[in-house]
Amino acid sequence: MSSILEVSQPTVDAVTQAEAIAFLRQAVSTPDAALISSIWIPAARRYVERMTGLSLAQRNFVQYEERFPYGTWLNWYDQSRAPVTPRQDYRVPLLRSPVKGVQKVIYVGEDGNLHGMLPGQDFAVDYASLPGHITPLPGSNWPLLYMSAFPEELWLTGSWFPGVSSLNRVQIFLTAGYTALPTDVENILLGAQWQPYLAFPQYSYVVDPNGNLQVQIKAGSPLSGSDPPTYAAVGQSIQDGACVWFNAGPAGVGGPVIDGSGNPVVNSPISPALYQTSQVYPAPSIVVDGNGNLEFTQAGLTSGAAPPTWPTGANAAGTSTSDNGGTWICLGPPENAGASPPNQLVQYQGGTGIPEDLKMAVLLMVSHFYYNREPVVEGREGKVADVPHSVSQICDNYRVWDFGKASPEF
């Protein structure tokens, strides 16, 4: 089973506000200008998108798959490589077209951890097909995925019974749509956890399985590797792709995490101690400063008789603060997302202009929505009828038919 989630909004829509106003033969100063750009244009574009299966405005998506397809059965009990496509090939169709870029694939491996793959290095992308698809590189296979305990039904029937652990084990990050942009940004909220092929800015951090803070100490925003690293002991560092993780140890021994307003942070994964003056802090140490941000010292220090002036604002993370001859590095708030989303180059620039006839279809739908603002119209003999492409037909495009009311006989 495949599903897809839209994770960003278009920067440039299928038609501009000026084009729509001119097509509607309205004055440039029309009071409806804001509504035309914020409601009617997006509504018309989405209506045409649902009719065609195309993405008329470029944006980012994450596609979820239960498993990779596999051409033939290696072993009948190989649960994570079940053939799931009618043609029983290796291709994974991408659910939005035209495809402009596939940034990465993340999957849950046999070990239960997240692993990453990159286009051209671990798999190939077919941008020309509609729909586009990804396949393993020649001579290679899709990796095995994590499975739960072997289901007893397989021994009895030889049938395929996916369990809960089969859901969404594969995530495909892609960009699709006709609007050409020089770069794209994956607009995804990330937790303070390690991710494969992710840009971790210097002094961003993740919480490892042992509850220690791993601080990325290499300058810039290097990319992590394809597989979870084996973190070093407290006070030591290890290479992970282009990143260098320094184990800062458990996040303090003090009471609850305090935010900038002096309130405890609920469900915080870490519990650092509050900063104290005239205190010996061994190497390494982490405290919470007076603004509620985490402060990290790699070499250790003895704090001064008075608190230093701590950094504030959205750019506080990564700022250094002197304290009695030592240095604190601000890691940001305890609920730090761990890393900024990566900024990847779009990998395909051919044929990005929206076809003129589809642009006309969007303009015609804008005109329809604009001039037919009532859901019903009085027809011949005084009978009332639904306006075409109006409420019922729009809602039908969104209705989840699978969960309709069961028949009485059931």
C-alpha positions as CSV (number, residue, x, y, z in Angstrom):
1,M,0.0,0.0,0.0
2,S,1.3,3.4,-1.0
3,S,0.4,6.9,0.5
4,I,1.8,10.3,0.0
5,L,1.9,13.5,2.2
6,E,2.3,17.0,0.9
7,V,4.9,18.7,3.1
8,S,5.3,22.2,1.6
9,Q,3.2,24.7,-0.2
10,P,3.9,26.0,-3.8
11,T,6.1,29.1,-4.0
12,V,4.7,29.8,-7.5
13,D,1.2,28.8,-8.4
14,A,-0.1,27.5,-11.8
15,V,-1.4,30.9,-12.8
16,T,-0.6,34.3,-11.3
17,Q,-3.0,36.7,-9.7
18,A,-2.5,39.1,-12.6
19,E,-3.3,36.4,-15.2
20,A,-6.5,35.4,-13.3
21,I,-7.7,39.0,-12.9
22,A,-7.1,39.7,-16.6
23,F,-8.9,36.4,-17.6
24,L,-11.9,37.4,-15.4
25,R,-12.0,40.8,-17.0
26,Q,-11.8,42.6,-13.7
27,A,-10.0,45.8,-12.8
28,V,-6.5,45.4,-11.4
29,S,-7.8,47.2,-8.2
30,T,-10.7,44.7,-7.7
31,P,-11.5,44.1,-4.0
32,D,-11.5,40.4,-4.8
33,A,-7.8,40.3,-5.6
34,A,-6.7,38.7,-2.3
35,L,-9.5,36.1,-2.5
36,I,-8.6,35.3,-6.1
37,S,-5.0,34.5,-5.2
38,S,-5.6,32.8,-1.8
39,I,-8.8,30.8,-2.6
40,W,-9.9,30.6,-6.2
41,I,-6.5,30.0,-7.8
42,P,-5.4,27.2,-5.4
43,A,-8.9,25.7,-5.5
44,A,-9.0,25.6,-9.3
45,R,-5.4,24.3,-9.5
46,R,-6.1,21.5,-7.0
47,Y,-9.3,20.6,-8.9
48,V,-7.4,20.2,-12.1
49,E,-4.6,18.3,-10.3
50,R,-7.1,15.7,-9.0
51,M,-8.6,15.3,-12.5
52,T,-5.2,14.8,-14.1
53,G,-3.1,13.2,-11.4
54,L,-0.4,15.9,-12.1
55,S,1.2,18.4,-9.8
56,L,0.8,21.8,-11.6
57,A,2.7,23.7,-9.0
58,Q,6.0,22.4,-7.7
59,R,6.2,21.4,-4.0
60,N,7.7,18.6,-1.8
61,F,6.2,15.3,-0.8
62,V,7.0,12.3,1.3
63,Q,5.8,9.0,-0.1
64,Y,5.3,6.1,2.2
65,E,5.5,2.4,1.3
66,E,5.0,-0.7,3.4
67,R,7.8,-2.5,1.6
68,F,10.0,-2.6,-1.4
69,P,8.8,-4.7,-4.4
70,Y,10.8,-7.7,-5.4
71,G,10.9,-9.5,-8.7
72,T,11.0,-13.1,-7.6
73,W,10.8,-14.9,-4.3
74,L,14.2,-15.8,-3.0
75,N,12.6,-17.7,-0.2
76,W,8.9,-18.1,0.4
77,Y,9.3,-16.9,4.0
78,D,11.3,-13.7,3.1
79,Q,8.6,-11.4,4.4
80,S,10.2,-8.0,3.6
81,R,10.6,-8.7,-0.1
82,A,7.0,-9.7,-1.1
83,P,6.1,-9.0,-4.7
84,V,3.6,-6.3,-4.6
85,T,3.3,-4.9,-8.1
86,P,1.2,-6.6,-10.9
87,R,4.3,-6.9,-13.1
88,Q,6.4,-8.2,-10.2
89,D,9.3,-5.9,-11.0
90,Y,11.6,-3.8,-8.9
91,R,10.1,-0.4,-9.7
92,V,8.5,1.8,-7.1
93,P,6.1,4.2,-8.9
94,L,6.1,7.8,-7.6
95,L,2.7,9.1,-6.8
96,R,3.2,12.7,-8.1
97,S,4.2,13.8,-11.6
98,P,6.2,15.3,-13.2
99,V,9.0,14.3,-10.8
100,K,11.7,17.0,-10.5
101,G,13.9,15.5,-7.8
102,V,14.2,12.6,-5.4
103,Q,16.3,13.7,-2.5
104,K,16.6,10.5,-0.6
105,V,15.0,7.3,0.6
106,I,14.8,6.4,4.3
107,Y,13.9,2.8,5.4
108,V,13.7,0.8,8.5
109,G,16.4,-1.9,8.1
110,E,16.6,-5.4,9.5
111,D,18.2,-4.0,12.7
112,G,15.2,-1.8,13.3
113,N,17.2,1.4,12.7
114,L,16.7,4.1,10.1
115,H,19.0,3.8,7.0
116,G,19.3,6.1,4.1
117,M,19.9,5.8,0.3
118,L,20.8,8.5,-2.2
119,P,19.8,8.8,-5.9
120,G,22.5,7.8,-8.3
121,Q,24.5,6.2,-5.5
122,D,22.0,3.6,-4.2
123,F,19.1,3.7,-6.6
124,A,18.1,5.2,-10.0
125,V,15.3,7.6,-10.8
126,D,13.3,7.6,-14.0
127,Y,12.2,11.2,-14.4
128,A,10.8,10.9,-18.0
129,S,8.0,8.4,-17.2
130,L,4.5,9.3,-16.1
131,P,4.5,8.4,-13.4
132,G,8.2,8.5,-12.6
133,H,9.7,5.6,-10.6
134,I,12.8,4.5,-8.7
135,T,14.6,1.2,-9.2
136,P,17.7,-0.4,-7.7
137,L,21.0,0.2,-9.5
138,P,21.9,-2.5,-12.1
139,G,23.0,-5.7,-10.4
140,S,21.7,-4.7,-6.9
141,N,18.5,-5.3,-5.0
142,W,16.3,-3.4,-2.6
143,P,17.5,-3.9,1.1
144,L,15.7,-6.1,3.5
145,L,13.4,-4.4,6.0
146,Y,12.5,-4.8,9.6
147,M,9.8,-7.4,10.4
148,S,8.1,-8.4,13.6
149,A,8.0,-12.0,14.9
150,F,7.4,-14.6,12.2
151,P,3.6,-15.0,11.9
152,E,2.3,-18.5,12.6
153,E,-0.1,-18.2,9.7
154,L,2.7,-18.4,7.2
155,W,3.6,-21.9,8.3
156,L,-0.1,-23.0,8.0
157,T,-1.2,-21.3,4.8
158,G,1.9,-19.9,3.1
159,S,0.0,-16.6,2.7
160,W,1.3,-13.1,3.1
161,F,0.2,-11.5,6.4
162,P,1.8,-8.0,6.9
163,G,1.9,-7.0,10.6
164,V,1.9,-3.6,12.3
165,S,5.7,-3.3,11.7
166,S,5.0,-3.5,7.9
167,L,3.5,0.0,7.8
168,N,5.4,2.8,6.3
169,R,8.8,1.3,6.6
170,V,10.0,3.1,3.5
171,Q,9.9,6.9,3.0
172,I,10.7,8.6,-0.3
173,F,11.4,12.3,-0.3
174,L,10.6,13.8,-3.6
175,T,9.7,17.0,-5.4
176,A,7.1,17.1,-8.2
177,G,5.4,19.8,-10.2
178,Y,5.8,22.1,-13.2
179,T,7.1,25.2,-11.6
180,A,10.9,25.4,-11.9
181,L,12.8,26.5,-8.7
182,P,16.6,26.6,-8.2
183,T,16.5,24.8,-4.9
184,D,14.0,23.1,-2.7
185,V,13.7,22.9,1.1
186,E,12.2,19.9,2.8
187,N,9.8,21.6,5.1
188,I,9.6,18.8,7.7
189,L,9.7,19.1,11.5
190,L,12.4,16.9,12.9
191,G,12.9,15.6,16.4
192,A,16.2,15.7,18.2
193,Q,17.1,12.3,16.7
194,W,19.7,11.1,14.2
195,Q,18.6,11.0,10.6
196,P,20.6,9.6,7.6
197,Y,21.9,12.1,5.0
198,L,20.8,15.1,7.0
199,A,22.6,18.4,7.3
200,F,23.5,19.0,11.0
201,P,24.8,22.5,11.6
202,Q,27.8,22.9,14.0
203,Y,26.6,22.6,17.7
204,S,23.3,21.0,16.8
205,Y,22.7,17.9,18.8
206,V,20.8,14.6,19.0
207,V,20.0,12.4,22.0
208,D,21.5,8.9,21.6
209,P,19.9,5.7,22.8
210,N,21.7,6.0,26.2
211,G,20.3,9.4,26.9
212,N,23.6,11.2,26.2
213,L,23.7,14.4,24.1
214,Q,25.7,14.0,21.0
215,V,26.9,17.4,19.8
216,Q,28.0,17.9,16.1
217,I,31.2,19.8,16.4
218,K,32.4,20.1,12.8
219,A,32.1,23.5,11.2
220,G,29.4,24.2,8.7
221,S,26.4,21.9,8.1
222,P,27.9,18.6,7.1
223,L,25.7,15.6,6.1
224,S,25.4,12.5,8.3
225,G,26.1,9.1,7.0
226,S,23.8,6.4,5.6
227,D,23.7,4.3,8.8
228,P,23.4,5.1,12.5
229,P,26.8,5.6,14.0
230,T,28.2,3.7,17.0
231,Y,28.6,6.6,19.3
232,A,31.8,7.1,21.3
233,A,32.2,7.1,25.1
234,V,31.5,10.3,27.1
235,G,34.1,12.9,26.3
236,Q,35.1,11.2,23.0
237,S,34.1,11.9,19.4
238,I,33.4,9.8,16.3
239,Q,33.0,10.4,12.6
240,D,29.6,9.9,10.9
241,G,29.7,10.7,7.2
242,A,31.0,14.3,7.2
243,C,29.7,14.9,10.7
244,V,31.7,14.6,13.9
245,W,29.7,13.7,17.0
246,F,31.1,14.6,20.5
247,N,29.5,12.7,23.4
248,A,28.7,15.4,25.9
249,G,27.3,12.9,28.4
250,P,24.0,12.7,30.1
251,A,22.2,16.1,30.1
252,G,23.0,17.1,33.6
253,V,21.7,15.9,37.0
254,G,19.5,18.8,38.0
255,G,15.8,19.3,38.2
256,P,13.4,19.8,35.3
257,V,14.3,21.7,32.2
258,I,13.3,25.4,32.5
259,D,12.2,27.4,29.6
260,G,12.8,31.1,29.0
261,S,9.8,32.1,31.0
262,G,10.9,30.1,34.0
263,N,8.4,27.3,33.5
264,P,9.4,23.6,33.3
265,V,9.4,22.0,29.9
266,V,6.9,19.2,29.7
267,N,8.0,15.8,28.4
268,S,11.5,17.0,27.7
269,P,13.9,14.2,26.8
270,I,16.7,15.7,28.8
271,S,17.0,17.2,32.3
272,P,20.0,19.5,32.6
273,A,21.1,21.3,35.8
274,L,20.6,25.1,36.1
275,Y,23.7,27.2,35.8
276,Q,25.4,28.1,39.1
277,T,28.1,30.6,39.8
278,S,31.5,29.6,41.4
279,Q,30.9,26.0,40.3
280,V,33.4,23.6,38.9
281,Y,32.1,22.1,35.7
282,P,34.1,19.1,34.5
283,A,34.8,18.3,30.9
284,P,32.2,18.0,29.3
285,S,29.2,19.6,30.9
286,I,25.8,20.9,29.9
287,V,23.7,23.4,31.9
288,V,20.6,25.6,31.3
289,D,21.4,29.3,31.2
290,G,19.2,32.1,32.4
291,N,17.3,32.3,29.1
292,G,16.3,28.6,29.1
293,N,18.9,27.6,26.5
294,L,21.3,24.7,26.8
295,E,25.0,25.7,27.3
296,F,27.8,23.2,26.5
297,T,31.5,23.3,27.6
298,Q,33.7,20.7,25.9
299,A,36.9,21.5,27.9
300,G,35.2,22.2,31.3
301,L,35.5,25.4,33.4
302,T,35.0,27.0,36.7
303,S,32.1,29.5,36.5
304,G,32.6,33.1,37.7
305,A,31.2,34.9,40.7
306,A,28.4,36.4,38.5
307,P,26.5,34.9,35.6
308,P,27.7,35.9,32.1
309,T,25.5,37.7,29.6
310,W,23.8,34.8,27.8
311,P,22.8,35.0,24.2
312,T,19.2,35.6,23.3
313,G,17.0,35.3,20.2
314,A,16.5,32.9,17.4
315,N,20.2,32.9,16.4
316,A,21.5,32.1,19.9
317,A,22.4,28.5,19.1
318,G,26.1,28.2,18.2
319,T,27.0,31.4,20.1
320,S,30.0,31.3,22.4
321,T,30.0,33.0,25.8
322,S,33.1,33.6,28.0
323,D,32.9,32.7,31.7
324,N,35.8,33.2,34.0
325,G,38.3,32.2,31.3
326,G,36.3,29.3,30.0
327,T,33.8,29.1,27.2
328,W,30.2,28.0,26.9
329,I,28.6,27.1,23.5
330,C,24.9,27.7,23.2
331,L,23.0,24.6,21.9
332,G,19.6,26.3,21.8
333,P,16.5,25.3,23.7
334,P,16.1,21.8,25.2
335,E,13.4,21.1,22.6
336,N,15.9,21.9,19.8
337,A,15.0,20.2,16.6
338,G,18.5,18.8,16.4
339,A,19.2,20.0,12.8
340,S,18.0,22.3,10.1
341,P,16.3,20.6,7.1
342,P,18.7,20.0,4.2
343,N,18.8,22.2,1.2
344,Q,19.2,20.0,-1.9
345,L,19.6,20.9,-5.5
346,V,16.7,20.0,-7.8
347,Q,18.0,17.2,-10.0
348,Y,15.9,17.7,-13.1
349,Q,15.2,20.9,-15.0
350,G,13.8,19.7,-18.3
351,G,10.3,20.6,-19.4
352,T,9.3,22.5,-16.3
353,G,6.8,24.9,-17.9
354,I,3.1,24.1,-17.3
355,P,1.4,23.2,-20.6
356,E,-0.7,26.0,-21.9
357,D,-3.9,23.9,-22.2
358,L,-3.6,22.9,-18.5
359,K,-3.1,26.6,-17.6
360,M,-6.3,27.4,-19.6
361,A,-8.1,24.6,-17.6
362,V,-7.0,26.3,-14.4
363,L,-8.2,29.7,-15.6
364,L,-11.5,28.2,-16.7
365,M,-12.0,26.7,-13.3
366,V,-11.1,30.0,-11.6
367,S,-13.7,31.7,-13.8
368,H,-16.3,29.0,-12.9
369,F,-15.6,29.3,-9.1
370,Y,-15.5,33.1,-9.3
371,Y,-18.8,33.6,-11.2
372,N,-20.8,30.7,-9.6
373,R,-20.7,31.5,-6.0
374,E,-23.9,29.6,-5.1
375,P,-24.0,25.8,-4.8
376,V,-27.4,25.6,-6.6
377,V,-29.1,27.3,-9.5
378,E,-32.7,27.7,-10.5
379,G,-33.2,26.0,-13.8
380,R,-36.2,25.4,-16.1
381,E,-39.7,25.2,-14.7
382,G,-38.3,26.6,-11.4
383,K,-36.4,23.5,-10.5
384,V,-33.3,23.8,-8.4
385,A,-30.1,22.0,-9.6
386,D,-26.6,21.6,-8.3
387,V,-24.0,23.9,-10.0
388,P,-21.6,21.7,-12.0
389,H,-18.2,21.2,-10.3
390,S,-19.7,22.6,-7.1
391,V,-20.0,21.4,-3.5
392,S,-20.9,17.7,-4.0
393,Q,-18.4,17.1,-6.8
394,I,-15.6,18.9,-4.9
395,C,-16.3,16.9,-1.8
396,D,-16.4,13.6,-3.7
397,N,-12.8,14.1,-4.6
398,Y,-11.9,14.1,-0.9
399,R,-14.3,11.5,0.5
400,V,-12.7,8.5,2.1
401,W,-14.8,5.8,0.5
402,D,-13.2,2.9,2.3
403,F,-14.8,4.0,5.6
404,G,-18.4,4.3,4.5
405,K,-21.2,3.0,6.6
406,A,-21.5,-0.8,6.6
407,S,-24.5,-2.4,4.9
408,P,-27.3,-3.5,7.2
409,E,-26.9,-7.2,6.4
410,F,-23.4,-7.1,7.9
